[in-house]
């Protein structure tokens, strides 16, 4: 897999971020969807009988499964690099220790550029899509392959 490297003089900022599941929003979404399911399911049960009740229970089981899956997601910890240009990159991991170590190593390298090169493999890296749907910088859903620019879809 190809990687990217930045000259130390181009790195303008190194920071950490933490993403957590919004549990309150997950519960709110579950309750609203359950109420809608029960409302329409009662009409379906009245019209279709036993089959309608089974469909309603299957949908409610699906909603419970989605809630448990959402609430079970681990926190993500990120290392964010800003360069002197407009580029920003991030490494996300479920292990805060890895990210904290990387921030320290990059900061140390910026302070002492004459030190030998260090290679560190992130064991708990997280890949995924970038979704930025707020403010003036809304890009919708974007994907990043690990090199090059982010592409919007």
C-alpha positions as CSV (number, residue, x, y, z in Angstrom):
1,X,0.0,0.0,0.0
2,X,1.4,3.4,-1.0
3,X,1.9,6.1,1.7
4,X,2.5,9.8,1.8
5,X,5.4,11.7,3.4
6,X,5.6,15.4,4.2
7,X,8.8,17.4,4.7
8,X,8.9,18.5,8.3
9,X,9.1,22.1,7.4
10,X,5.7,21.8,5.6
11,X,3.9,20.5,8.7
12,X,2.2,23.5,10.4
13,X,0.1,21.7,13.0
14,X,-0.2,18.3,14.6
15,X,-3.3,17.6,16.7
16,X,-5.5,14.9,18.2
17,X,-9.2,14.4,17.8
18,X,-11.7,12.1,19.4
19,X,-14.9,10.8,17.8
20,X,-17.5,9.2,20.0
21,X,-21.0,7.8,19.3
22,X,-23.7,10.3,20.0
23,X,-25.7,8.0,22.3
24,X,-28.4,10.5,22.9
25,X,-29.1,10.8,19.2
26,X,-29.0,7.0,18.7
27,X,-31.6,6.5,21.5
28,X,-33.8,9.3,20.1
29,X,-33.6,7.9,16.6
30,X,-34.5,4.4,18.0
31,X,-37.5,5.7,20.0
32,X,-38.9,7.7,17.0
33,X,-38.5,4.8,14.6
34,X,-40.0,2.4,17.1
35,X,-43.0,4.6,17.6
36,X,-43.5,4.9,13.8
37,X,-43.1,1.1,13.5
38,X,-45.6,0.4,16.2
39,X,-48.1,3.0,14.8
40,X,-48.0,1.6,11.2
41,X,-47.5,-2.0,12.5
42,X,-50.8,-1.8,14.5
43,X,-52.6,-0.9,11.2
44,X,-50.8,-3.7,9.4
45,X,-51.6,-6.2,12.2
46,X,-55.3,-5.2,12.1
47,X,-55.4,-5.7,8.4
48,X,-53.1,-8.6,7.9
49,X,-53.5,-10.5,11.2
50,X,-50.7,-12.8,12.3
51,X,-48.5,-12.0,9.3
52,X,-48.7,-8.2,10.1
53,X,-47.7,-8.9,13.8
54,X,-44.8,-11.0,12.7
55,X,-43.6,-8.2,10.3
56,X,-44.0,-5.6,13.0
57,X,-41.9,-7.8,15.4
58,X,-39.2,-8.4,12.7
59,X,-38.9,-4.6,12.1
60,X,-38.7,-3.9,15.8
61,X,-35.9,-6.6,16.1
62,X,-34.1,-4.9,13.3
63,X,-34.3,-1.5,15.0
64,X,-33.0,-3.0,18.3
65,X,-30.1,-4.7,16.4
66,X,-29.2,-1.3,14.8
67,X,-29.3,0.4,18.2
68,X,-27.1,-2.2,19.8
69,X,-24.7,-2.0,16.8
70,X,-24.5,1.8,17.0
71,X,-24.0,1.9,20.8
72,X,-21.3,-0.8,20.6
73,X,-19.0,1.2,18.3
74,X,-15.7,2.1,19.9
75,X,-14.4,5.6,20.2
76,X,-12.0,6.7,17.4
77,X,-8.9,8.7,18.1
78,X,-7.3,10.8,15.3
79,X,-4.0,12.3,14.5
80,X,-4.6,15.4,12.3
81,X,-1.7,16.9,10.2
82,X,-2.1,20.3,8.7
83,X,0.5,21.4,6.1
84,X,1.6,24.9,5.2
85,X,-0.6,24.5,2.1
86,X,-4.3,23.6,2.1
87,X,-3.8,19.9,2.7
88,X,-5.1,18.1,5.8
89,X,-4.7,14.4,6.5
90,X,-5.7,12.3,9.4
91,X,-5.0,8.8,10.8
92,X,-7.8,7.3,12.8
93,X,-7.3,4.5,15.3
94,X,-9.4,2.8,18.0
95,X,-6.2,2.8,20.3
96,X,-5.6,6.2,21.9
97,X,-2.1,5.1,22.8
98,X,-1.0,4.7,19.2
99,X,-2.2,8.2,18.3
100,X,-0.7,9.8,21.3
101,X,2.6,8.1,20.5
102,X,2.5,9.3,16.9
103,X,1.8,12.9,17.9
104,X,4.8,12.8,20.3
105,X,7.1,11.3,17.6
106,X,6.0,13.9,15.0
107,X,6.4,16.7,17.5
108,X,9.8,15.4,18.5
109,X,10.8,15.1,14.8
110,X,9.7,18.7,14.1
111,X,11.8,19.9,17.1
112,X,14.8,17.9,16.1
113,X,14.9,17.3,12.3
114,X,18.4,15.9,12.4
115,X,17.2,12.7,14.2
116,X,17.1,9.5,12.1
117,X,13.8,8.6,10.4
118,X,11.3,6.6,12.4
119,X,8.7,4.1,10.9
120,X,5.7,3.2,13.0
121,X,2.9,0.9,11.8
122,X,-0.5,1.7,13.2
123,X,-2.1,-1.6,14.3
124,X,-5.6,-0.4,14.9
125,X,-6.1,1.9,12.0
126,X,-9.6,2.7,10.8
127,X,-10.5,3.2,7.2
128,X,-13.7,4.8,6.0
129,X,-15.4,7.6,4.3
130,X,-15.2,11.3,5.2
131,X,-18.7,12.8,5.6
132,X,-18.8,16.6,6.1
133,X,-22.4,17.8,6.0
134,X,-22.3,20.9,8.0
135,X,-21.5,24.6,7.4
136,X,-20.2,26.2,4.2
137,X,-17.7,23.4,3.6
138,X,-20.3,20.7,3.1
139,X,-19.0,18.1,0.7
140,X,-21.5,15.3,1.3
141,X,-19.9,11.9,1.3
142,X,-16.3,11.6,0.2
143,X,-14.0,8.7,-0.1
144,X,-10.2,8.6,0.4
145,X,-8.0,5.8,-0.9
146,X,-5.1,6.6,1.3
147,X,-3.2,8.6,-1.3
148,X,-4.0,11.6,-3.4
149,X,-7.1,13.8,-3.0
150,X,-10.4,13.1,-1.5
151,X,-13.1,12.5,-4.1
152,X,-16.7,13.4,-3.6
153,X,-19.5,11.0,-4.5
